[in-house]
Amino acid sequence: MKLAEFMEAAATTRMTQHVLDGARLVLVDGMKAVDAAKLLGMTPQQLQGAMKRIKAAHKAGQGIPDGWECVTVCVPPELVETVREVGRQAKRDAGLSVD
């Protein structure tokens, strides 16, 4: 996750700065969760919970419905529109607005 994405998601939560620091170490800086938790005096479970909340806030900010996943797919140019249409159709089927 990029720092700007993290900061945007974090702004929508009510986590303390200490907990946000731990989540940032893992999600942005790439530190192992167990190492970040130890460094900050947290349990790995506390840190996992914080990371889960940040990820959920990030997904919500992108308009991704609960239970859905964002997937990056590389396809040849002739299939790009087909893949985009699959996403649009899934949103329509779920009763969501389509961009």
GROMACS elastic network, one bead per residue, 0.5 to 0.9 nm:
[ bonds ]
;  ai    aj funct       b0    kb
    1     4     6  0.83932   500
    1     5     6  0.64817   500
    1     6     6  0.65737   500
    1    27     6  0.58006   500
    1    28     6  0.52516   500
    1    29     6  0.86095   500
    2     5     6  0.52843   500
    2     6     6  0.62734   500
    2     7     6  0.87273   500
    2    27     6  0.82367   500
    2    28     6  0.58893   500
    2    29     6  0.89045   500
    3     7     6  0.60862   500
    3     8     6  0.85763   500
    3    24     6  0.79968   500
    3    27     6  0.87529   500
    3    28     6  0.59325   500
    3    29     6  0.86338   500
    4     7     6  0.51310   500
    4     8     6  0.61757   500
    4     9     6  0.86408   500
    5     8     6  0.52035   500
    5     9     6  0.62313   500
    5    10     6  0.85067   500
    5    58     6  0.70367   500
    6     9     6  0.51980   500
    6    10     6  0.59152   500
    6    11     6  0.85286   500
    6    24     6  0.72010   500
    6    27     6  0.78411   500
    6    28     6  0.72596   500
    6    54     6  0.72935   500
    6    55     6  0.85417   500
    6    58     6  0.73278   500
    7    11     6  0.61001   500
    7    12     6  0.89622   500
    7    24     6  0.88651   500
    8    11     6  0.53380   500
    8    12     6  0.71054   500
    8    57     6  0.86401   500
    8    58     6  0.75741   500
    8    61     6  0.82201   500
    9    12     6  0.55713   500
    9    13     6  0.71895   500
    9    53     6  0.89143   500
    9    54     6  0.59252   500
    9    55     6  0.76946   500
    9    56     6  0.83407   500
    9    57     6  0.51172   500
    9    59     6  0.85208   500
    9    60     6  0.86066   500
    9    61     6  0.70341   500
   10    13     6  0.53670   500
   10    14     6  0.80069   500
   10    15     6  0.77883   500
   10    20     6  0.71963   500
   10    53     6  0.87471   500
   10    54     6  0.61353   500
   10    57     6  0.74070   500
   10    58     6  0.82476   500
   11    14     6  0.78064   500
   12    54     6  0.87855   500
   12    57     6  0.68501   500
   12    61     6  0.89883   500
   13    16     6  0.89958   500
   13    53     6  0.78361   500
   13    54     6  0.76617   500
   13    57     6  0.75054   500
   15    18     6  0.81145   500
   15    19     6  0.62516   500
   15    20     6  0.63782   500
   15    50     6  0.78447   500
   16    19     6  0.53696   500
   16    20     6  0.62587   500
   16    21     6  0.86161   500
   17    21     6  0.59708   500
   17    22     6  0.86802   500
   18    21     6  0.51438   500
   18    22     6  0.65923   500
   18    23     6  0.89629   500
   18    40     6  0.77167   500
   19    22     6  0.52105   500
   19    23     6  0.64348   500
   19    24     6  0.86789   500
   19    40     6  0.85697   500
   19    42     6  0.83626   500
   19    46     6  0.82101   500
   19    47     6  0.71114   500
   19    50     6  0.67132   500
   20    23     6  0.50802   500
   20    24     6  0.60290   500
   20    25     6  0.85702   500
   20    47     6  0.89461   500
   20    50     6  0.72377   500
   20    51     6  0.85235   500
   20    54     6  0.86096   500
   21    24     6  0.50840   500
   21    25     6  0.62003   500
   21    26     6  0.88830   500
   21    36     6  0.89861   500
   21    40     6  0.84737   500
   22    25     6  0.51910   500
   22    26     6  0.66921   500
   22    27     6  0.87537   500
   22    33     6  0.81323   500
   22    36     6  0.58831   500
   22    37     6  0.65936   500
   22    39     6  0.86032   500
   22    40     6  0.68295   500
   22    42     6  0.83698   500
   22    47     6  0.64864   500
   22    50     6  0.80860   500
   22    51     6  0.84463   500
   23    26     6  0.53763   500
   23    27     6  0.59222   500
   23    28     6  0.79624   500
   23    33     6  0.82092   500
   23    36     6  0.81852   500
   23    47     6  0.63793   500
   23    48     6  0.79881   500
   23    50     6  0.60859   500
   23    51     6  0.52619   500
   23    54     6  0.76901   500
   24    27     6  0.51365   500
   24    28     6  0.51507   500
   24    29     6  0.65345   500
   24    30     6  0.84477   500
   24    31     6  0.88861   500
   24    51     6  0.82934   500
   25    28     6  0.58878   500
   25    30     6  0.63380   500
   25    31     6  0.56036   500
   25    32     6  0.82019   500
   25    33     6  0.80756   500
   25    36     6  0.64070   500
   26    29     6  0.56191   500
   26    32     6  0.59957   500
   26    33     6  0.57731   500
   26    35     6  0.89966   500
   26    36     6  0.68603   500
   26    51     6  0.80664   500
   27    30     6  0.58330   500
   27    31     6  0.77109   500
   27    33     6  0.89204   500
   27    51     6  0.73042   500
   27    54     6  0.89317   500
   27    55     6  0.88618   500
   28    31     6  0.82225   500
   30    33     6  0.86532   500
   31    34     6  0.84906   500
   31    35     6  0.68600   500
   31    36     6  0.63841   500
   32    35     6  0.53110   500
   32    36     6  0.62639   500
   32    37     6  0.86398   500
   33    36     6  0.51153   500
   33    37     6  0.60203   500
   33    38     6  0.85132   500
   33    44     6  0.65965   500
   33    47     6  0.70219   500
   33    48     6  0.74627   500
   34    37     6  0.51850   500
   34    38     6  0.61876   500
   34    39     6  0.86185   500
   34    43     6  0.80776   500
   34    44     6  0.56255   500
   34    47     6  0.84574   500
   35    38     6  0.51406   500
   35    39     6  0.60818   500
   35    40     6  0.86663   500
   35    44     6  0.86934   500
   36    39     6  0.50481   500
   36    40     6  0.62238   500
   36    41     6  0.84487   500
   36    42     6  0.81537   500
   36    44     6  0.83436   500
   36    47     6  0.81583   500
   37    40     6  0.52998   500
   37    41     6  0.58666   500
   37    43     6  0.57124   500
   37    44     6  0.54683   500
   37    45     6  0.87237   500
   37    46     6  0.80698   500
   37    47     6  0.62519   500
   38    41     6  0.50779   500
   38    42     6  0.60832   500
   38    43     6  0.71923   500
   38    44     6  0.78432   500
   39    42     6  0.77832   500
   40    43     6  0.88881   500
   42    45     6  0.81462   500
   42    46     6  0.63626   500
   42    47     6  0.67904   500
   43    46     6  0.52418   500
   43    47     6  0.65086   500
   43    48     6  0.86996   500
   44    47     6  0.51022   500
   44    48     6  0.60510   500
   44    49     6  0.85933   500
   45    48     6  0.50120   500
   45    49     6  0.61651   500
   45    50     6  0.86551   500
   46    49     6  0.51875   500
   46    50     6  0.63626   500
   46    51     6  0.87483   500
   47    50     6  0.50485   500
   47    51     6  0.61678   500
   47    52     6  0.85594   500
   48    51     6  0.50658   500
   48    52     6  0.61144   500
   48    53     6  0.86769   500
   49    52     6  0.50711   500
   49    53     6  0.63020   500
   49    54     6  0.87405   500
   50    53     6  0.51467   500
   50    54     6  0.62688   500
   50    55     6  0.86330   500
   51    54     6  0.51251   500
   51    55     6  0.61092   500
   51    56     6  0.85412   500
   52    55     6  0.51520   500
   52    56     6  0.61318   500
   52    57     6  0.86070   500
   53    56     6  0.50839   500
   53    57     6  0.61233   500
   53    58     6  0.85423   500
   54    57     6  0.50611   500
   54    58     6  0.60916   500
   54    59     6  0.86313   500
   55    58     6  0.50157   500
   55    59     6  0.62041   500
   55    60     6  0.85837   500
   56    59     6  0.51184   500
   56    60     6  0.61044   500
   56    61     6  0.85336   500
   56    66     6  0.81372   500
   57    60     6  0.50449   500
   57    61     6  0.60784   500
   57    62     6  0.86761   500
   58    61     6  0.50939   500
   58    62     6  0.64222   500
   58    63     6  0.88677   500
   58    64     6  0.88183   500
   59    62     6  0.51454   500
   59    63     6  0.64159   500
   59    64     6  0.52407   500
   59    65     6  0.75454   500
   59    66     6  0.80824   500
   59    68     6  0.89435   500
   59    69     6  0.85253   500
   59    70     6  0.83576   500
   60    63     6  0.50765   500
   60    64     6  0.55786   500
   60    65     6  0.68290   500
   60    66     6  0.77711   500
   61    64     6  0.75338   500
   62    65     6  0.89238   500
   64    67     6  0.84674   500
   64    68     6  0.64088   500
   64    69     6  0.74097   500
   64    70     6  0.74970   500
   65    68     6  0.56039   500
   65    69     6  0.83525   500
   65    96     6  0.89204   500
   66    69     6  0.84058   500
   73    83     6  0.87362   500
   74    80     6  0.86154   500
   75    78     6  0.79911   500
   75    79     6  0.60725   500
   75    80     6  0.63780   500
   75    83     6  0.84911   500
   76    79     6  0.56674   500
   76    80     6  0.67953   500
   77    80     6  0.53875   500
   77    81     6  0.81181   500
   78    81     6  0.71978   500
   78    82     6  0.79920   500
   79    82     6  0.51470   500
   79    83     6  0.62783   500
   79    84     6  0.87106   500
   80    83     6  0.53138   500
   80    84     6  0.62893   500
   80    85     6  0.86580   500
   81    84     6  0.50104   500
   81    85     6  0.60454   500
   81    86     6  0.86426   500
   82    85     6  0.50924   500
   82    86     6  0.63673   500
   82    87     6  0.89414   500
   83    86     6  0.51258   500
   83    87     6  0.66486   500
   83    88     6  0.88732   500
   84    87     6  0.52231   500
   84    88     6  0.63152   500
   84    89     6  0.86658   500
   85    89     6  0.59549   500
   85    90     6  0.84431   500
   86    89     6  0.51721   500
   86    90     6  0.61761   500
   86    91     6  0.87268   500
   87    90     6  0.51507   500
   87    91     6  0.63592   500
   87    92     6  0.87413   500
   88    91     6  0.51749   500
   88    92     6  0.62759   500
   88    93     6  0.86586   500
   88    97     6  0.87896   500
   88    98     6  0.59671   500
   88    99     6  0.79258   500
   89    93     6  0.60314   500
   89    94     6  0.85157   500
   89    98     6  0.83954   500
   90    93     6  0.50491   500
   90    94     6  0.62030   500
   90    95     6  0.86913   500
   90    96     6  0.85899   500
   91    94     6  0.50594   500
   91    95     6  0.62669   500
   91    96     6  0.50082   500
   91    97     6  0.67419   500
   91    98     6  0.63793   500
   92    95     6  0.50243   500
   92    96     6  0.54835   500
   92    97     6  0.66876   500
   92    98     6  0.66589   500
   93    96     6  0.75162   500
   94    97     6  0.89951   500
